Amino acid sequence: MRKDDILTGPEVCAILKIHPTTLYRLVRQKRIPHFTVAKAHRFHRAELEAWMREQSFSSFRRELRPPMT
């Protein structure tokens, strides 16, 4: 495992282009993969990338659903 395989909160915020409050809300709701080291949240780059792909695919599937009548 390389050093850059583990990301900090500010690094994830920069990648996702979101505010830290938004990131930590996702963490609190357990909607984004993370782990904790000495009370600090950390993120595996590969898991974050997989999560981002899933989020994109999920929104695409919602757009394809026929309207409910």
Backbone as CSV, one residue per row, in Angstrom:
resi,resn,N_x,N_y,N_z,CA_x,CA_y,CA_z,C_x,C_y,C_z
1,MET,0.841,-1.171,0.000,0.000,0.000,0.000,0.889,1.237,0.000
2,ARG,0.579,2.140,-0.905,1.354,3.373,-1.007,0.793,4.430,-0.056
3,LYS,1.606,5.410,0.232,1.209,6.480,1.142,-0.033,7.211,0.636
4,ASP,-0.137,7.410,-0.681,-1.272,8.164,-1.221,-2.532,7.316,-1.395
5,ASP,-2.489,6.055,-0.952,-3.679,5.210,-0.997,-4.652,5.561,0.131
6,ILE,-4.180,6.251,1.160,-5.012,6.670,2.285,-5.176,8.186,2.191
7,LEU,-6.422,8.640,2.227,-6.712,10.063,2.080,-7.257,10.646,3.386
8,THR,-6.988,11.913,3.597,-7.536,12.634,4.743,-8.838,13.317,4.316
9,GLY,-9.551,13.834,5.289,-10.786,14.550,4.989,-10.592,15.706,4.016
10,PRO,-9.627,16.596,4.258,-9.426,17.707,3.323,-9.096,17.232,1.893
11,GLU,-8.355,16.136,1.779,-8.049,15.609,0.442,-9.319,15.103,-0.239
12,VAL,-10.184,14.425,0.521,-11.443,13.931,-0.042,-12.336,15.107,-0.430
13,CYS,-12.384,16.129,0.395,-13.177,17.321,0.068,-12.710,17.939,-1.251
14,ALA,-11.407,17.993,-1.449,-10.873,18.551,-2.688,-11.247,17.682,-3.885
15,ILE,-11.165,16.373,-3.730,-11.504,15.457,-4.826,-12.985,15.571,-5.186
16,LEU,-13.844,15.562,-4.163,-15.286,15.595,-4.397,-15.820,17.005,-4.618
17,LYS,-14.976,18.011,-4.317,-15.370,19.415,-4.423,-16.595,19.699,-3.538
18,ILE,-16.477,19.284,-2.282,-17.545,19.512,-1.309,-16.966,20.177,-0.062
19,HIS,-17.824,20.774,0.710,-17.439,21.425,1.955,-17.182,20.355,3.026
20,PRO,-16.261,20.597,3.944,-16.005,19.618,5.014,-17.257,19.228,5.802
21,THR,-18.168,20.169,6.014,-19.408,19.849,6.724,-20.188,18.771,5.989
22,THR,-20.229,18.861,4.675,-20.929,17.864,3.868,-20.251,16.508,3.995
23,LEU,-18.929,16.495,3.934,-18.200,15.229,4.055,-18.477,14.578,5.406
24,TYR,-18.390,15.343,6.474,-18.571,14.742,7.789,-20.027,14.368,8.068
25,ARG,-20.957,15.006,7.369,-22.352,14.561,7.444,-22.480,13.183,6.788
26,LEU,-21.826,12.992,5.638,-21.835,11.683,4.968,-21.181,10.619,5.848
27,VAL,-20.110,10.986,6.528,-19.432,10.052,7.437,-20.359,9.677,8.590
28,ARG,-20.968,10.675,9.202,-21.864,10.437,10.337,-23.040,9.540,9.941
29,GLN,-23.552,9.728,8.736,-24.673,8.935,8.240,-24.229,7.584,7.671
30,LYS,-22.916,7.343,7.689,-22.320,6.111,7.157,-22.690,5.888,5.701
31,ARG,-22.687,6.990,4.932,-23.011,6.922,3.519,-21.772,6.946,2.629
32,ILE,-20.589,7.104,3.240,-19.343,7.119,2.484,-18.365,6.188,3.205
33,PRO,-17.626,5.360,2.460,-16.708,4.427,3.129,-15.543,5.162,3.791
34,HIS,-15.285,4.809,5.035,-14.207,5.449,5.788,-13.785,4.533,6.935
35,PHE,-12.703,4.906,7.577,-12.272,4.239,8.803,-11.668,5.308,9.700
36,THR,-11.474,4.970,10.951,-10.999,5.940,11.929,-9.648,5.526,12.494
37,VAL,-8.764,6.493,12.605,-7.456,6.295,13.231,-7.303,7.410,14.258
38,ALA,-7.235,7.037,15.529,-7.069,8.020,16.617,-8.067,9.169,16.486
39,LYS,-9.320,8.836,16.305,-10.430,9.794,16.205,-10.391,10.654,14.948
40,ALA,-9.562,10.297,13.989,-9.500,11.029,12.718,-10.011,10.110,11.607
41,HIS,-10.848,10.659,10.752,-11.397,9.868,9.651,-10.388,9.779,8.514
42,ARG,-10.285,8.603,7.952,-9.413,8.348,6.807,-10.218,7.588,5.766
43,PHE,-9.754,7.660,4.525,-10.480,7.090,3.402,-9.510,6.343,2.493
44,HIS,-9.865,5.111,2.104,-9.071,4.367,1.130,-9.415,4.907,-0.254
45,ARG,-8.397,5.267,-1.014,-8.621,5.837,-2.348,-9.459,4.899,-3.223
46,ALA,-9.142,3.598,-3.232,-9.863,2.646,-4.090,-11.334,2.551,-3.689
47,GLU,-11.616,2.546,-2.383,-13.006,2.483,-1.924,-13.757,3.763,-2.267
48,LEU,-13.083,4.900,-2.148,-13.709,6.168,-2.501,-14.034,6.215,-3.995
49,GLU,-13.104,5.758,-4.824,-13.348,5.746,-6.266,-14.502,4.811,-6.628
50,ALA,-14.573,3.651,-5.984,-15.688,2.721,-6.221,-16.997,3.361,-5.770
51,TRP,-16.989,4.029,-4.626,-18.179,4.712,-4.124,-18.636,5.793,-5.101
52,MET,-17.681,6.548,-5.655,-18.037,7.601,-6.617,-18.668,6.998,-7.868
53,ARG,-18.124,5.883,-8.347,-18.725,5.215,-9.520,-20.138,4.751,-9.201
54,GLU,-20.336,4.184,-8.021,-21.661,3.704,-7.626,-22.654,4.867,-7.534
55,GLN,-22.206,6.000,-7.002,-23.087,7.166,-6.904,-23.510,7.630,-8.293
56,SER,-22.581,7.641,-9.224,-22.895,8.044,-10.598,-23.869,7.063,-11.224
57,PHE,-23.632,5.773,-11.026,-24.494,4.749,-11.603,-25.881,4.810,-10.976
58,SER,-25.968,5.048,-9.674,-27.257,5.130,-8.988,-28.087,6.278,-9.534
59,SER,-27.474,7.439,-9.738,-28.229,8.574,-10.261,-28.651,8.319,-11.697
60,PHE,-27.819,7.628,-12.460,-28.163,7.286,-13.839,-29.370,6.341,-13.857
61,ARG,-29.387,5.343,-12.948,-30.520,4.416,-12.881,-31.793,5.147,-12.516
62,ARG,-31.723,6.118,-11.592,-32.920,6.879,-11.215,-33.469,7.636,-12.400
63,GLU,-32.580,8.170,-13.257,-33.028,8.919,-14.425,-33.721,8.011,-15.439
64,LEU,-33.359,6.730,-15.476,-33.936,5.809,-16.442,-35.290,5.263,-16.009
65,ARG,-35.622,5.375,-14.745,-36.890,4.850,-14.263,-38.048,5.586,-14.920
66,PRO,-39.096,4.837,-15.305,-40.272,5.522,-15.854,-40.979,6.297,-14.749
67,PRO,-41.641,7.388,-15.112,-42.349,8.161,-14.089,-43.459,7.350,-13.448
68,MET,-43.639,7.564,-12.151,-44.687,6.848,-11.422,-46.031,7.515,-11.728
69,THR,-47.038,6.703,-11.983,-48.362,7.257,-12.285,-49.371,6.812,-11.267
